[in-house]
Amino acid sequence: MIKRNKALDIARGICIFLIVLSHSYCSWESWFTFYYVQVFFFLSGIFLTKSHTLEKSLYKKIKSLIFPYLFFGIICSILVLATKRTSIENLHIYDPDSFDNGPQWFLIALFTLTTIILTFNQIGKRYISIIGSILIFIICYFLGLKQIDDYTNLTKAGISIPFILAGTYYFKIENILKRNKYLLLFISIITCYIFIKIYPINIGIRWLILPQNPIEYLLASVGGIGFILSISYSLEKIKIINNTFSFWGLYSLFILCIHWPIIRILYDKLLPSSFIKADIISIIICIIICTITSYTGRFLKNKFTAIF
């Protein structure tokens, strides 16, 4: 059995927790909302392999991304119909907002982006991959500034191509990054501080909120990736925190797909606004949600092996 990379699971766990936290109440969300999606794209690129055929690689991605998307999309569609929050003619399986589980957009964008990268890998010529990736990024960034996208999330995928490509080189520099984790932490904190306090930047890939200058977008994102990686390296030796975040990271797909309906019910129906508008309450709620959905994910993964 292949031993999992704990640091990467921790990084994934930190990011999914921040995503859940950003969907609840957090007065300091500006410190992380501009980069956490890019971190996920980066982490997804780490385990892309060139050793399989295009057909086999695509099948693996269909099983790991599209099957879960359809599974949770159908469940959420049934729920919104049962609660009469929409009508059947307004439901579209390709649009996660129509069945009120918007965070699932990421699965489609990641599948689109992975398909692009796998196709380049199949071509085999490195210069074609580099030139093609640069062109896709430039075109999609322009489209993003114009708020142009489709239900394949091609624009979102295209502007994320630098991060998934960077992820494919991670293992070549992992030891260097780990040996210099505190330097990496220092540099990334300074970078993030600049883009939060000195030169404020607003990035939201899902809504195509982008700075006019793509260099700013790339620098801010790299700073965020470095920050999450350095934190994950530092937490590796703290057993309780290590185990918690790595467990969330292992089942981050399920947290992504399940947390939003839970948050909607809690925040819209059950909890008074005066109660939830406190950081400590939100953090506790998010810890509980991440833990419950992780165990739910483990159960589903064991029961429905054909889907997950």
C-alpha positions as CSV (number, residue, x, y, z in Angstrom):
1,M,0.0,0.0,0.0
2,I,1.4,3.4,-1.0
3,K,2.0,5.7,2.0
4,R,0.1,8.9,1.7
5,N,1.9,12.3,1.8
6,K,0.7,13.7,5.1
7,A,1.9,17.3,4.4
8,L,-0.3,17.4,1.3
9,D,-3.3,15.9,3.0
10,I,-2.8,18.6,5.7
11,A,-2.6,21.3,3.1
12,R,-5.8,20.0,1.5
13,G,-7.5,19.8,4.9
14,I,-6.5,23.4,5.8
15,C,-7.9,24.6,2.4
16,I,-11.2,22.8,2.7
17,F,-11.6,24.2,6.2
18,L,-11.0,27.7,5.0
19,I,-13.5,27.2,2.2
20,V,-16.2,26.0,4.7
21,L,-15.3,28.9,7.0
22,S,-15.6,31.4,4.1
23,H,-19.1,30.2,3.5
24,S,-20.1,30.8,7.1
25,Y,-19.1,34.0,9.0
26,C,-15.5,35.1,9.2
27,S,-14.4,38.7,9.9
28,W,-10.9,38.0,8.6
29,E,-11.7,36.0,5.4
30,S,-9.8,38.5,3.3
31,W,-6.6,36.8,4.6
32,F,-7.4,33.6,2.7
33,T,-10.2,33.9,0.2
34,F,-8.0,35.3,-2.6
35,Y,-5.9,32.1,-2.9
36,Y,-7.5,28.9,-1.5
37,V,-9.0,27.8,-4.8
38,Q,-5.6,28.2,-6.5
39,V,-4.0,26.0,-3.8
40,F,-6.5,23.2,-4.6
41,F,-5.7,23.4,-8.3
42,F,-2.0,23.3,-7.4
43,L,-2.5,20.2,-5.1
44,S,-4.5,18.5,-7.9
45,G,-1.6,18.9,-10.3
46,I,0.8,17.1,-8.0
47,F,-0.6,13.6,-8.6
48,L,-1.2,14.0,-12.3
49,T,0.7,11.2,-14.0
50,K,2.0,10.7,-17.6
51,S,2.3,7.0,-17.2
52,H,-1.3,6.1,-18.2
53,T,-3.0,6.4,-21.6
54,L,-5.3,9.3,-22.2
55,E,-8.3,7.0,-22.0
56,K,-7.4,5.5,-18.7
57,S,-6.5,8.8,-17.2
58,L,-9.8,10.4,-18.3
59,Y,-11.7,7.4,-16.9
60,K,-10.0,7.9,-13.5
61,K,-10.9,11.6,-13.5
62,I,-14.5,10.8,-14.6
63,K,-14.8,8.5,-11.6
64,S,-13.1,10.8,-9.1
65,L,-14.8,14.0,-10.3
66,I,-17.9,13.5,-12.5
67,F,-19.4,10.6,-10.7
68,P,-19.4,12.4,-7.3
69,Y,-20.7,15.5,-9.1
70,L,-23.6,13.6,-10.5
71,F,-24.2,11.7,-7.2
72,F,-24.4,14.8,-5.0
73,G,-26.1,16.8,-7.8
74,I,-29.0,14.3,-8.0
75,I,-29.4,14.2,-4.2
76,C,-29.4,18.0,-4.0
77,S,-31.9,18.3,-6.9
78,I,-34.2,15.9,-5.0
79,L,-33.9,18.0,-1.8
80,V,-34.6,21.4,-3.5
81,L,-37.6,19.9,-5.2
82,A,-38.9,18.2,-2.0
83,T,-38.6,21.5,-0.1
84,K,-40.2,23.4,-3.0
85,R,-37.3,25.8,-3.4
86,T,-37.3,25.4,-7.2
87,S,-39.3,23.8,-9.9
88,I,-38.1,20.9,-12.1
89,E,-37.9,23.0,-15.2
90,N,-35.4,25.2,-13.5
91,L,-33.1,22.3,-12.6
92,H,-30.0,21.8,-14.8
93,I,-27.5,19.1,-13.8
94,Y,-24.7,21.1,-15.5
95,D,-25.4,24.1,-13.3
96,P,-24.8,23.5,-9.6
97,D,-26.5,26.7,-8.6
98,S,-29.8,25.4,-10.0
99,F,-29.7,22.6,-7.4
100,D,-28.3,25.0,-4.7
101,N,-24.9,23.4,-4.3
102,G,-22.7,26.0,-5.9
103,P,-19.3,24.7,-4.6
104,Q,-19.6,21.8,-7.0
105,W,-18.5,24.1,-9.8
106,F,-14.9,23.2,-8.8
107,L,-15.3,19.6,-9.8
108,I,-16.3,20.6,-13.4
109,A,-13.6,23.2,-13.6
110,L,-11.0,20.7,-12.4
111,F,-12.2,18.0,-14.8
112,T,-12.0,20.5,-17.7
113,L,-8.5,21.6,-16.7
114,T,-7.3,18.1,-16.1
115,T,-8.5,17.1,-19.6
116,I,-6.5,19.9,-21.1
117,I,-3.3,18.9,-19.3
118,L,-3.7,15.2,-20.0
119,T,-4.2,16.1,-23.7
120,F,-1.0,18.1,-23.7
121,N,0.8,15.2,-22.0
122,Q,-0.5,12.8,-24.7
123,I,1.1,15.0,-27.4
124,G,4.4,14.5,-25.7
125,K,6.2,17.6,-27.0
126,R,7.1,19.9,-24.1
127,Y,7.3,23.1,-26.1
128,I,3.7,22.5,-27.4
129,S,2.5,22.1,-23.9
130,I,4.2,25.2,-22.7
131,I,3.1,27.4,-25.6
132,G,-0.5,25.9,-25.5
133,S,-0.7,26.5,-21.8
134,I,0.4,30.1,-22.1
135,L,-2.0,30.8,-24.9
136,I,-4.9,29.3,-23.0
137,F,-4.1,31.3,-19.9
138,I,-3.9,34.6,-21.8
139,I,-7.1,34.0,-23.7
140,C,-9.0,32.8,-20.7
141,Y,-7.7,35.6,-18.5
142,F,-9.0,38.1,-21.1
143,L,-12.4,36.2,-21.1
144,G,-12.4,36.3,-17.3
145,L,-12.0,40.0,-17.2
146,K,-15.0,40.2,-19.6
147,Q,-17.0,37.8,-17.3
148,I,-17.3,35.3,-20.2
149,D,-17.6,31.6,-19.3
150,D,-19.7,28.5,-20.0
151,Y,-21.0,25.5,-18.1
152,T,-17.7,23.6,-18.7
153,N,-16.0,26.3,-16.6
154,L,-13.4,26.6,-19.4
155,T,-12.5,30.2,-18.4
156,K,-12.0,29.3,-14.8
157,A,-10.0,26.2,-15.8
158,G,-7.8,28.3,-18.2
159,I,-6.9,30.9,-15.6
160,S,-5.9,28.2,-13.2
161,I,-3.6,26.3,-15.6
162,P,-0.4,27.8,-14.1
163,F,-1.2,26.3,-10.7
164,I,-1.9,22.8,-11.8
165,L,1.2,22.8,-14.0
166,A,3.3,24.1,-11.1
167,G,1.9,21.2,-9.0
168,T,3.3,18.7,-11.5
169,Y,6.8,19.8,-10.6
170,Y,6.2,19.8,-6.8
171,F,8.1,16.6,-6.0
172,K,11.2,17.9,-7.6
173,I,11.4,20.7,-5.0
174,E,9.6,19.2,-2.1
175,N,12.7,18.5,0.0
176,I,14.0,22.0,-0.6
177,L,10.7,23.6,0.4
178,K,10.6,21.4,3.6
179,R,14.1,22.2,4.6
180,N,13.4,26.0,4.2
181,K,9.8,25.9,5.5
182,Y,10.3,28.8,7.9
183,L,11.8,31.0,5.2
184,L,9.0,30.0,2.9
185,L,6.5,30.9,5.7
186,F,8.2,34.3,6.2
187,I,8.2,35.1,2.4
188,S,4.6,34.0,1.9
189,I,3.4,36.0,4.9
190,I,5.1,39.1,3.6
191,T,3.6,38.5,0.1
192,C,0.1,37.9,1.4
193,Y,0.4,41.0,3.7
194,I,1.3,43.2,0.7
195,F,-1.7,42.0,-1.2
196,I,-4.1,42.4,1.7
197,K,-2.9,45.6,3.4
198,I,-0.5,47.5,1.2
199,Y,-1.8,46.8,-2.2
200,P,-5.2,45.2,-1.6
201,I,-6.2,42.6,-4.2
202,N,-9.6,40.9,-4.8
203,I,-9.6,37.4,-6.4
204,G,-12.5,35.1,-6.7
205,I,-12.1,32.5,-9.4
206,R,-15.7,31.2,-9.2
207,W,-17.1,34.6,-9.9
208,L,-14.2,35.6,-12.3
209,I,-13.2,38.4,-10.0
210,L,-9.7,39.2,-11.2
211,P,-7.2,42.0,-11.1
212,Q,-6.5,43.8,-14.4
213,N,-2.9,42.7,-14.2
214,P,-2.4,38.9,-14.4
215,I,1.1,39.3,-12.8
216,E,-0.6,40.5,-9.6
217,Y,-3.0,37.5,-9.8
218,L,-0.1,35.1,-10.2
219,L,2.1,36.6,-7.4
220,A,-0.8,36.8,-4.9
221,S,-1.7,33.2,-5.7
222,V,1.8,31.9,-5.4
223,G,2.1,33.7,-2.0
224,G,-1.0,31.9,-0.8
225,I,0.2,28.5,-2.1
226,G,3.5,29.0,-0.3
227,F,1.7,30.0,2.9
228,I,-0.5,26.9,3.0
229,L,2.4,24.6,2.2
230,S,4.7,26.1,4.9
231,I,1.9,25.8,7.5
232,S,1.3,22.2,6.5
233,Y,5.0,21.4,6.9
234,S,5.0,23.0,10.3
235,L,1.9,21.0,11.5
236,E,3.3,17.6,10.5
237,K,4.8,17.1,13.9
238,I,1.8,18.2,16.0
239,K,0.0,14.9,16.1
240,I,-3.6,15.9,17.0
241,I,-3.7,18.8,14.5
242,N,-1.9,16.6,12.0
243,N,-4.4,13.8,12.2
244,T,-7.4,16.2,12.1
245,F,-6.4,18.2,9.0
246,S,-5.0,15.2,7.1
247,F,-8.3,13.4,7.8
248,W,-10.3,16.3,6.4
249,G,-7.9,16.5,3.5
250,L,-8.3,12.8,2.7
251,Y,-12.1,13.3,2.4
252,S,-12.1,16.9,1.2
253,L,-14.2,16.0,-1.9
254,F,-17.0,15.0,0.4
255,I,-16.7,18.1,2.6
256,L,-16.8,20.2,-0.6
257,C,-20.0,18.6,-1.9
258,I,-21.9,18.3,1.4
259,H,-21.0,21.3,3.5
260,W,-23.0,24.0,1.6
261,P,-26.5,22.5,2.2
262,I,-25.7,22.0,5.9
263,I,-24.5,25.6,6.2
264,R,-27.6,26.9,4.4
265,I,-29.9,25.0,6.8
266,L,-28.0,26.2,9.9
267,Y,-27.5,29.8,8.9
268,D,-30.8,30.4,7.1
269,K,-33.2,28.3,9.2
270,L,-31.9,27.2,12.6
271,L,-29.4,29.6,14.1
272,P,-30.2,33.3,15.0
273,S,-28.0,35.8,13.2
274,S,-26.7,37.3,16.4
275,F,-25.4,33.9,17.5
276,I,-23.6,33.0,14.3
277,K,-21.9,36.4,13.7
278,A,-19.0,35.6,15.9
279,D,-15.7,34.1,14.7
280,I,-15.3,31.6,17.4
281,I,-18.8,30.2,16.9
282,S,-18.2,29.9,13.1
283,I,-14.9,28.1,13.7
284,I,-16.5,25.6,16.0
285,I,-19.4,25.0,13.6
286,C,-17.0,24.6,10.7
287,I,-14.9,22.1,12.7
288,I,-18.0,20.1,13.4
289,I,-19.2,20.2,9.8
290,C,-15.8,19.2,8.4
291,T,-15.5,16.3,10.8
292,I,-19.1,15.0,10.3
293,T,-18.9,15.2,6.5
294,S,-15.5,13.5,6.5
295,Y,-16.9,10.5,8.4
296,T,-19.9,10.6,6.0
297,G,-17.4,10.6,3.1
298,R,-15.6,7.6,4.5
299,F,-18.9,5.7,4.9
300,L,-20.0,6.6,1.3
301,K,-16.6,5.7,-0.1
302,N,-16.7,2.3,1.5
303,K,-20.3,1.6,0.5
304,F,-20.3,3.0,-3.0
305,T,-16.9,1.9,-4.4
306,A,-18.2,2.0,-8.0
307,I,-18.9,5.8,-7.7
308,F,-16.1,6.9,-5.4
